[in-house]
Amino acid sequence: MKYLLLATALLLTSATISEDYKIRGIAIVHFNAKFNEANNYEPVEKLKDVKVVSAWIDDDASIKAAEGIRSVPTLILYKNGKEIKRWEAGLSLSLDVPFKEIQKEVDKLTGANKF
């Protein structure tokens, strides 16, 4: 059964992070730090058929360690709590990945690419 999740951005701490994005279904978590807020990956808000969650690693350092975040921003795509794909920023501290590439990965998980 195909379903649509509304894309919602949430501010998280590690106390709620596992409850909010390691859920049934498909979610993408946008990890960043406040010092790098200017390099947020804005297209993530436009993704379809996926729950979008924002997590600030400087609000709780345990998020960085628990999820293996080495640079920000980092996007991690999950299905039923399992990491499927990861995109990480380079030395520029910005994420240079085409929106269509991320949407294509989401579509593979939802079956939208079969039409």
N, C-alpha and C positions, 0 to 999 in steps of 0.2 A: 504494500500500500504506500502510495506516494503522499507525502504531506509537506506542508509549507510551514516553516518556523519563521516567525517575524524576527528580523535582525534587531537585536537590542544591545546597546552598550551598557555595561555595568561596571561600577568601581568595586574592586574586590580586595579582600585581605586573605591571608592564607587560611584563616579560620573558616571561610566560606568558599574558598576557591574550588575545593574538590566537590562540594555540593552543587556549585553553579555550572561548572563546565564538564565535569566527568559524569555526564548524564546520558540517558538513553538518547540515541540519535546522533546528530552531527553538530559539532560546535567548532568554532575557530576562536582561539584566544590570542589577543594582541597584547604582547608584553612590551612595556616601555618604562622609561624612568622620567621623572619630572624635568631633569636637566636637559632631556632630549625631546621634550614635548613638541618642539618645532618640526621634528622629523617623524611625527605620527604617520602611520600608513593610512591616510584618509580613505582610499578606495575600499577598505575593508567594510565600511558602512554600507556599501552598495551591493555586497554579496547577497545572492538569493539562495533560498532553501537551506540556510545554515544559521544557527544561533551565534551571534557575535558578542564576545565578552572582552572587556579591557581589564588588564591587571598591571598595576604599578609596582615594580620591584622595589622601589625605594620606600614604599609604605610598609613593607615587610620583607626583610632580607631572606627569610626562609623560602619565599616563592622562587627566588633566583636559584637557590641550591636545589630545591625539590624538583624543579622542572629543567635543570641543566641549562639555564639561560647564560650564554657567554657574551652576547652583544645585544644591543637594543636599537631599533625595535626588532622583535622576533614574533613571527606568527606560527602557531602550532594548530594543525587541523586534527581533530579527534573524532572518532566514531565509537560511541558507547564507552567513552573513557579511555580508549586506546589511541595512542599517537599514531597518526597515519602519515603525516608529512610536516616538514618544518622548513620555514624560510627565515634566514638570519641576515641582519645588516652586516655590511663590511666595515672597513676602516672609516668610511665617511659617516657612519652612524645613521645612515638612511637605508631604507629597503628599496632596492631597485629591481622589483619583480613586476612583470605585467599583470594587471588585474585579471585579464583573460586566463592566464596560467592558473591562478588560484581558483577562479570560478570553474575551470575545467576539472580540477581535482575534486571540487565539491560535487560537480555534476556526475563524476564517475561513481561517487558514493551514493548519490540519490537515484541514479539510473536515468537522469535527465538527458544524458548524452546518447541514449539509445533511440531517440526519435529523429 
